[in-house]
């Protein structure tokens, strides 16, 4: 898995405010070797980061990955934890047994998922923005994740959490169930 790019704090805040505004209205990280999904050592600059970028190649079609991220039963099957996901723009979701909640802001079939996303223990009304871009590869799908607008101090936890809760379980599930 390669991790690249970083938004400035201002870009992250502007992106989060824009996305959350649309919801209300209705509508350079180091490169790691592929497969290196362990935690990065914490640094002072990591503790100040409010955005992250990750890329992962998965051996399944963009359609399959899109469905797995938005279908309650498939999401629960690959994570091993309960999920309730309304797969429509504006639809609410609760994943990992209610540990992560939010709403789908923008859905472009088999291409993009943008969500207002928050751990349930964050301050009420505090949301970050999660954007999944799905790109077709000869051997499957490249998922490009941009997670912006989260509080300072959460970078290390969230960075590792994407690998632990999304990418590794997806890879294992796809290896087993094709």
C-alpha positions in Angstrom: 0.0 0.0 0.0 1.4 3.4 -0.9 0.7 6.4 1.1 1.2 9.7 -0.6 0.3 13.4 -0.4 -1.0 15.6 2.4 -3.4 18.5 2.4 -2.7 21.6 4.3 -4.8 22.3 7.4 -6.6 25.1 5.6 -7.4 22.8 2.6 -8.7 20.1 5.0 -10.9 22.6 6.8 -12.2 24.1 3.6 -13.0 20.6 2.2 -14.7 19.5 5.4 -16.8 22.7 5.6 -17.8 22.5 2.0 -18.8 18.9 2.2 -20.7 19.3 5.4 -22.4 22.4 4.0 -23.6 20.3 1.0 -24.8 17.7 3.5 -26.8 20.2 5.4 -28.2 21.6 2.2 -29.1 18.1 1.2 -26.9 17.3 -1.1 3.5 14.5 1.8 3.0 11.4 3.8 6.0 9.0 3.5 5.7 6.3 0.9 5.7 2.8 2.3 6.4 -0.5 0.6 3.3 -2.3 -0.7 1.6 -4.3 2.0 3.2 -2.4 4.8 0.2 -1.5 6.8 1.7 -1.2 10.2 1.6 1.9 12.4 4.1 4.6 11.6 6.1 5.9 14.4 4.5 9.0 15.9 6.2 12.3 15.3 5.4 15.8 16.5 4.3 16.7 13.0 2.1 13.6 12.8 0.3 14.8 15.9 -0.6 18.0 14.2 -1.9 16.4 11.0 -5.6 16.7 10.2 -5.6 14.7 7.0 -4.2 11.5 5.5 -3.9 9.9 2.1 -3.7 6.2 1.4 -3.8 4.0 -1.7 -4.4 0.3 -1.8 -4.7 -2.2 -4.6 -7.4 -4.8 -4.2 -8.1 -7.9 -6.3 -11.8 -7.2 -7.1 -13.7 -5.0 -9.6 -14.5 -1.4 -8.8 -18.2 -2.5 -8.8 -17.5 -5.1 -6.1 -15.5 -2.7 -3.9 -18.1 0.0 -4.3 -20.9 -2.4 -3.2 -18.8 -3.8 -0.3 -18.3 -0.3 1.1 -22.0 0.6 0.8 -23.9 -2.6 1.5 -24.7 -3.3 5.2 -24.4 -7.1 4.9 -21.3 -7.1 2.8 -19.6 -4.5 5.0 -20.4 -6.6 8.1 -19.2 -9.7 6.4 -15.7 -8.4 5.6 -15.3 -6.5 8.9 -16.9 -9.0 11.2 -18.8 -6.2 12.9 -22.4 -5.0 12.6 -23.2 -2.3 10.0 -26.3 -0.4 8.9 -25.7 1.6 5.7 -28.3 3.5 3.7 -26.6 3.4 0.2 -28.0 6.7 -1.1 -26.6 10.2 -1.1 -27.7 11.8 2.2 -28.2 8.3 3.7 -27.0 7.6 7.2 -24.6 4.9 8.3 -23.5 3.2 11.5 -20.5 0.8 11.2 -18.4 -1.3 13.4 -21.3 -1.8 15.8 -21.9 2.0 16.1 -18.3 3.0 16.6 -18.3 5.0 13.3 -21.3 7.0 12.2 -22.1 9.5 9.5 -23.8 10.2 6.2 -23.1 9.6 2.5 -22.5 13.0 1.0 -21.8 12.1 -2.6 -22.0 8.7 -4.4 -20.9 8.2 -8.0 -21.6 4.5 -8.8 -18.4 2.5 -9.1 -16.2 5.7 -9.0 -16.5 7.7 -5.8 -17.9 7.7 -2.3 -17.7 10.8 -0.1 -18.8 10.6 3.5 -19.2 12.8 6.5 -17.6 10.4 9.0 -17.0 10.4 12.7 -16.1 8.1 15.6 -19.1 8.1 18.0 -16.8 9.3 20.8 -15.9 12.6 19.1 -17.6 15.8 20.2 -21.2 16.0 19.0 -21.4 17.7 15.6 -17.7 17.1 14.8 -17.3 15.3 11.5 -14.4 14.6 9.1 -14.7 13.9 5.4 -13.7 10.6 3.9 -13.4 10.3 0.2 -12.9 6.9 -1.6 -11.9 7.1 -5.3 -12.1 3.8 -7.1 -9.8 3.3 -10.1 -9.9 0.2 -12.3 -6.7 -1.7 -12.7 -6.0 -4.7 -14.9 -5.8 -6.9 -11.8 -8.6 -5.2 -9.8 -9.1 -1.8 -8.1 -6.9 0.9 -6.7 -8.7 2.6 -3.8 -7.5 6.1 -3.2 -8.5 7.3 0.3 -8.4 10.9 1.4 -9.5 11.5 5.0 -9.6 15.2 6.0 -10.7 17.4 8.7 -10.1 15.2 11.7 -8.8 16.6 15.0 -5.1 17.1 15.7 -3.8 14.1 17.6 -5.9 11.5 15.8 -3.6 11.0 12.8 -1.7 7.9 14.1 -4.8 6.2 15.3 -6.8 6.8 12.1 -3.8 6.1 9.8 -3.4 2.6 11.4 -7.1 2.1 11.8 -7.7 2.2 8.0 -5.3 -0.7 7.5 -6.6 -2.6 10.5 -10.3 -2.1 10.0 -10.7 -1.7 6.3 -7.8 -2.8 4.1 -6.6 -5.9 5.8 -10.1 -7.3 6.4 -11.0 -6.5 2.7 -7.9 -8.3 1.4 -8.5 -11.3 3.6 -12.2 -11.5 2.6 -11.5 -11.2 -1.1 -8.7 -13.8 -0.9 -11.2 -16.2 0.7 -14.4 -15.3 -1.2 -13.0 -14.0 -4.5 
